[in-house]
């Protein structure tokens, strides 16, 4: 099982980076949309 641990670690790191990128994009998108809504309200 030790032979496959580096591969599992690489997949874990890949999904961690991918999730961070997706979350960052979603947060940025919603922040921009929220800023537009605030401008409309003001």
Order of alpha helices (4+ residues) and beta strands (2+ residues): alpha
